[in-house]
């Protein structure tokens, strides 16, 4: 299975860029992308059931 935490980080960084913010600018003492982790986690976890290969799905 893909590395879930890396996928969540990538999604958080992408959401940050989508909002027009530099990923690594400091926001509340942390890189800005970290403020997107909650939304990214929700989105990635919601997508996981739809990412299974055809072999993993029951007929």
KOLGU-4560 file (N, C-alpha, C; in nm, 3 decimals, padded with zeros to 5 digits):
<recs>
<n_xx: 00.085 n_yy: -00.118 n_zz: 00.000 ca_xx: 00.000 ca_yy: 00.000 ca_zz: 00.000 c_xx: 00.089 c_yy: 00.124 c_zz: 00.000 mol: A seq: 1 type: UNK>
<n_xx: 00.047 n_yy: 00.224 n_zz: -00.073 ca_xx: 00.127 ca_yy: 00.348 ca_zz: -00.075 c_xx: 00.141 c_yy: 00.408 c_zz: 00.065 mol: A seq: 2 type: UNK>
<n_xx: 00.242 n_yy: 00.488 n_zz: 00.082 ca_xx: 00.267 ca_yy: 00.552 ca_zz: 00.210 c_xx: 00.160 c_yy: 00.659 c_zz: 00.233 mol: A seq: 3 type: UNK>
<n_xx: 00.069 n_yy: 00.632 n_zz: 00.323 ca_xx: -00.045 ca_yy: 00.720 ca_zz: 00.349 c_xx: 00.000 c_yy: 00.859 c_zz: 00.396 mol: A seq: 4 type: UNK>
<n_xx: 00.096 n_yy: 00.865 n_zz: 00.484 ca_xx: 00.141 ca_yy: 00.995 ca_zz: 00.535 c_xx: 00.204 c_yy: 01.080 c_zz: 00.426 mol: A seq: 5 type: UNK>
<n_xx: 00.279 n_yy: 01.017 n_zz: 00.337 ca_xx: 00.338 ca_yy: 01.092 ca_zz: 00.225 c_xx: 00.230 c_yy: 01.143 c_zz: 00.131 mol: A seq: 6 type: UNK>
<n_xx: 00.126 n_yy: 01.062 n_zz: 00.109 ca_xx: 00.015 ca_yy: 01.105 ca_zz: 00.024 c_xx: -00.058 c_yy: 01.223 c_zz: 00.086 mol: A seq: 7 type: UNK>
<n_xx: -00.078 n_yy: 01.219 n_zz: 00.216 ca_xx: -00.146 ca_yy: 01.327 ca_zz: 00.286 c_xx: -00.063 c_yy: 01.455 c_zz: 00.279 mol: A seq: 8 type: UNK>
<n_xx: 00.067 n_yy: 01.442 n_zz: 00.299 ca_xx: 00.154 ca_yy: 01.560 ca_zz: 00.289 c_xx: 00.150 c_yy: 01.619 c_zz: 00.149 mol: A seq: 9 type: UNK>
<n_xx: 00.156 n_yy: 01.533 n_zz: 00.048 ca_xx: 00.152 ca_yy: 01.582 ca_zz: -00.090 c_xx: 00.020 c_yy: 01.654 c_zz: -00.117 mol: A seq: 10 type: UNK>
<n_xx: -00.090 n_yy: 01.600 n_zz: -00.066 ca_xx: -00.220 ca_yy: 01.664 ca_zz: -00.084 c_xx: -00.225 c_yy: 01.798 c_zz: -00.012 mol: A seq: 11 type: UNK>
<n_xx: -00.172 n_yy: 01.804 n_zz: 00.108 ca_xx: -00.171 ca_yy: 01.929 ca_zz: 00.184 c_xx: -00.089 c_yy: 02.035 c_zz: 00.111 mol: A seq: 12 type: UNK>
<n_xx: 00.025 n_yy: 01.996 n_zz: 00.058 ca_xx: 00.108 ca_yy: 02.091 ca_zz: -00.017 c_xx: 00.034 c_yy: 02.140 c_zz: -00.142 mol: A seq: 13 type: UNK>
<n_xx: -00.034 n_yy: 02.049 n_zz: -00.210 ca_xx: -00.109 ca_yy: 02.086 ca_zz: -00.330 c_xx: -00.224 c_yy: 02.181 c_zz: -00.296 mol: A seq: 14 type: UNK>
<n_xx: -00.295 n_yy: 02.156 n_zz: -00.189 ca_xx: -00.403 ca_yy: 02.245 ca_zz: -00.147 c_xx: -00.350 c_yy: 02.383 c_zz: -00.112 mol: A seq: 15 type: UNK>
<n_xx: -00.236 n_yy: 02.386 n_zz: -00.048 ca_xx: -00.172 ca_yy: 02.513 ca_zz: -00.013 c_xx: -00.139 c_yy: 02.592 c_zz: -00.139 mol: A seq: 16 type: UNK>
<n_xx: -00.078 n_yy: 02.526 n_zz: -00.237 ca_xx: -00.045 ca_yy: 02.593 ca_zz: -00.363 c_xx: -00.171 c_yy: 02.638 c_zz: -00.436 mol: A seq: 17 type: UNK>
<n_xx: -00.274 n_yy: 02.555 n_zz: -00.432 ca_xx: -00.400 ca_yy: 02.589 ca_zz: -00.498 c_xx: -00.459 c_yy: 02.718 c_zz: -00.443 mol: A seq: 18 type: UNK>
<n_xx: -00.441 n_yy: 02.740 n_zz: -00.313 ca_xx: -00.488 ca_yy: 02.863 ca_zz: -00.251 c_xx: -00.393 c_yy: 02.981 c_zz: -00.275 mol: A seq: 19 type: UNK>
<n_xx: -00.283 n_yy: 02.955 n_zz: -00.347 ca_xx: -00.192 ca_yy: 03.062 ca_zz: -00.383 c_xx: -00.088 c_yy: 03.096 c_zz: -00.277 mol: A seq: 20 type: UNK>
<n_xx: -00.065 n_yy: 03.003 n_zz: -00.183 ca_xx: 00.031 ca_yy: 03.028 ca_zz: -00.077 c_xx: 00.161 c_yy: 02.951 c_zz: -00.103 mol: A seq: 21 type: UNK>
<n_xx: 00.275 n_yy: 03.011 n_zz: -00.074 ca_xx: 00.400 ca_yy: 02.935 ca_zz: -00.079 c_xx: 00.395 c_yy: 02.825 c_zz: 00.028 mol: A seq: 22 type: UNK>
<n_xx: 00.435 n_yy: 02.706 n_zz: -00.008 ca_xx: 00.425 ca_yy: 02.592 ca_zz: 00.083 c_xx: 00.503 c_yy: 02.610 c_zz: 00.213 mol: A seq: 23 type: UNK>
<n_xx: 00.621 n_yy: 02.666 n_zz: 00.203 ca_xx: 00.710 ca_yy: 02.667 ca_zz: 00.319 c_xx: 00.717 c_yy: 02.800 c_zz: 00.393 mol: A seq: 24 type: UNK>
<n_xx: 00.632 n_yy: 02.896 n_zz: 00.355 ca_xx: 00.627 ca_yy: 03.021 ca_zz: 00.430 c_xx: 00.577 c_yy: 02.987 c_zz: 00.571 mol: A seq: 25 type: UNK>
<n_xx: 00.627 n_yy: 03.056 n_zz: 00.670 ca_xx: 00.588 ca_yy: 03.027 ca_zz: 00.809 c_xx: 00.449 c_yy: 03.083 c_zz: 00.839 mol: A seq: 26 type: UNK>
<n_xx: 00.367 n_yy: 03.000 n_zz: 00.901 ca_xx: 00.234 ca_yy: 03.039 ca_zz: 00.948 c_xx: 00.216 c_yy: 02.977 c_zz: 01.085 mol: A seq: 27 type: UNK>
<n_xx: 00.201 n_yy: 03.061 n_zz: 01.185 ca_xx: 00.191 ca_yy: 03.016 ca_zz: 01.324 c_xx: 00.309 c_yy: 02.926 c_zz: 01.362 mol: A seq: 28 type: UNK>
<n_xx: 00.428 n_yy: 02.964 n_zz: 01.313 ca_xx: 00.551 ca_yy: 02.895 ca_zz: 01.349 c_xx: 00.581 c_yy: 02.767 c_zz: 01.273 mol: A seq: 29 type: UNK>
<n_xx: 00.495 n_yy: 02.730 n_zz: 01.178 ca_xx: 00.514 ca_yy: 02.607 ca_zz: 01.101 c_xx: 00.500 c_yy: 02.639 c_zz: 00.953 mol: A seq: 30 type: UNK>
<n_xx: 00.550 n_yy: 02.550 n_zz: 00.866 ca_xx: 00.530 ca_yy: 02.573 ca_zz: 00.723 c_xx: 00.379 c_yy: 02.580 c_zz: 00.692 mol: A seq: 31 type: UNK>
<n_xx: 00.342 n_yy: 02.670 n_zz: 00.602 ca_xx: 00.202 ca_yy: 02.693 ca_zz: 00.569 c_xx: 00.128 c_yy: 02.566 c_zz: 00.530 mol: A seq: 32 type: UNK>
<n_xx: 00.194 n_yy: 02.476 n_zz: 00.456 ca_xx: 00.125 ca_yy: 02.356 ca_zz: 00.409 c_xx: 00.071 c_yy: 02.272 c_zz: 00.524 mol: A seq: 33 type: UNK>
<n_xx: 00.133 n_yy: 02.281 n_zz: 00.641 ca_xx: 00.086 ca_yy: 02.201 ca_zz: 00.754 c_xx: -00.052 c_yy: 02.244 c_zz: 00.803 mol: A seq: 34 type: UNK>
<n_xx: -00.093 n_yy: 02.367 n_zz: 00.771 ca_xx: -00.226 ca_yy: 02.411 ca_zz: 00.811 c_xx: -00.334 c_yy: 02.346 c_zz: 00.724 mol: A seq: 35 type: UNK>
<n_xx: -00.293 n_yy: 02.277 n_zz: 00.619 ca_xx: -00.386 ca_yy: 02.207 ca_zz: 00.529 c_xx: -00.395 c_yy: 02.057 c_zz: 00.558 mol: A seq: 36 type: UNK>
<n_xx: -00.326 n_yy: 02.010 n_zz: 00.659 ca_xx: -00.321 ca_yy: 01.866 ca_zz: 00.684 c_xx: -00.458 c_yy: 01.804 c_zz: 00.714 mol: A seq: 37 type: UNK>
<n_xx: -00.540 n_yy: 01.873 n_zz: 00.790 ca_xx: -00.670 ca_yy: 01.816 ca_zz: 00.824 c_xx: -00.756 c_yy: 01.793 c_zz: 00.700 mol: A seq: 38 type: UNK>
<n_xx: -00.764 n_yy: 01.892 n_zz: 00.614 ca_xx: -00.842 ca_yy: 01.878 ca_zz: 00.492 c_xx: -00.783 c_yy: 01.774 c_zz: 00.399 mol: A seq: 39 type: UNK>
<n_xx: -00.651 n_yy: 01.771 n_zz: 00.390 ca_xx: -00.584 ca_yy: 01.674 ca_zz: 00.304 c_xx: -00.608 c_yy: 01.532 c_zz: 00.355 mol: A seq: 40 type: UNK>
<n_xx: -00.599 n_yy: 01.513 n_zz: 00.487 ca_xx: -00.622 ca_yy: 01.380 ca_zz: 00.545 c_xx: -00.764 c_yy: 01.333 c_zz: 00.514 mol: A seq: 41 type: UNK>
<n_xx: -00.860 n_yy: 01.422 n_zz: 00.530 ca_xx: -01.000 ca_yy: 01.388 ca_zz: 00.503 c_xx: -01.018 c_yy: 01.347 c_zz: 00.357 mol: A seq: 42 type: UNK>
<n_xx: -00.961 n_yy: 01.425 n_zz: 00.267 ca_xx: -00.975 ca_yy: 01.396 ca_zz: 00.124 c_xx: -00.908 c_yy: 01.265 c_zz: 00.085 mol: A seq: 43 type: UNK>
<n_xx: -00.786 n_yy: 01.243 n_zz: 00.132 ca_xx: -00.713 ca_yy: 01.120 ca_zz: 00.097 c_xx: -00.785 c_yy: 00.998 c_zz: 00.153 mol: A seq: 44 type: UNK>
<n_xx: -00.829 n_yy: 01.005 n_zz: 00.278 ca_xx: -00.899 ca_yy: 00.891 ca_zz: 00.338 c_xx: -01.031 c_yy: 00.863 c_zz: 00.267 mol: A seq: 45 type: UNK>
<n_xx: -01.098 n_yy: 00.967 n_zz: 00.219 ca_xx: -01.224 ca_yy: 00.947 ca_zz: 00.146 c_xx: -01.198 c_yy: 00.882 c_zz: 00.010 mol: A seq: 46 type: UNK>
<n_xx: -01.082 n_yy: 00.910 n_zz: -00.049 ca_xx: -01.051 ca_yy: 00.857 ca_zz: -00.182 c_xx: -01.000 c_yy: 00.712 c_zz: -00.178 mol: A seq: 47 type: UNK>
<n_xx: -00.944 n_yy: 00.669 n_zz: -00.069 ca_xx: -00.880 ca_yy: 00.537 ca_zz: -00.061 c_xx: -00.971 c_yy: 00.423 c_zz: -00.109 mol: A seq: 48 type: UNK>
<n_xx: -01.095 n_yy: 00.416 n_zz: -00.067 ca_xx: -01.178 ca_yy: 00.303 ca_zz: -00.114 c_xx: -01.197 c_yy: 00.300 c_zz: -00.265 mol: A seq: 49 type: UNK>
<n_xx: -01.179 n_yy: 00.412 n_zz: -00.331 ca_xx: -01.199 ca_yy: 00.419 ca_zz: -00.475 c_xx: -01.070 c_yy: 00.393 c_zz: -00.552 mol: A seq: 50 type: UNK>
<n_xx: -00.961 n_yy: 00.370 n_zz: -00.482 ca_xx: -00.831 ca_yy: 00.351 ca_zz: -00.546 c_xx: -00.787 c_yy: 00.205 c_zz: -00.552 mol: A seq: 51 type: UNK>
<n_xx: -00.868 n_yy: 00.117 n_zz: -00.500 ca_xx: -00.831 ca_yy: -00.025 ca_zz: -00.504 c_xx: -00.826 c_yy: -00.074 c_zz: -00.648 mol: A seq: 52 type: UNK>
<n_xx: -00.737 n_yy: -00.166 n_zz: -00.675 ca_xx: -00.727 ca_yy: -00.220 ca_zz: -00.810 c_xx: -00.846 c_yy: -00.311 c_zz: -00.838 mol: A seq: 53 type: UNK>
<n_xx: -00.871 n_yy: -00.340 n_zz: -00.963 ca_xx: -00.982 ca_yy: -00.426 ca_zz: -01.002 c_xx: -00.967 c_yy: -00.565 c_zz: -00.940 mol: A seq: 54 type: UNK>
<n_xx: -00.844 n_yy: -00.610 n_zz: -00.918 ca_xx: -00.821 ca_yy: -00.741 ca_zz: -00.859 c_xx: -00.865 c_yy: -00.745 c_zz: -00.713 mol: A seq: 55 type: UNK>
<n_xx: -00.863 n_yy: -00.632 n_zz: -00.645 ca_xx: -00.899 ca_yy: -00.626 ca_zz: -00.504 c_xx: -01.050 c_yy: -00.620 c_zz: -00.483 mol: A seq: 56 type: UNK>
<n_xx: -01.123 n_yy: -00.585 n_zz: -00.587 ca_xx: -01.268 ca_yy: -00.567 ca_zz: -00.574 c_xx: -01.341 c_yy: -00.699 c_zz: -00.599 mol: A seq: 57 type: UNK>
<n_xx: -01.444 n_yy: -00.721 n_zz: -00.520 ca_xx: -01.526 ca_yy: -00.841 ca_zz: -00.536 c_xx: -01.627 c_yy: -00.821 c_zz: -00.648 mol: A seq: 58 type: UNK>
<n_xx: -01.659 n_yy: -00.928 n_zz: -00.721 ca_xx: -01.760 ca_yy: -00.915 ca_zz: -00.830 c_xx: -01.897 c_yy: -00.890 c_zz: -00.775 mol: A seq: 59 type: UNK>
</recs>
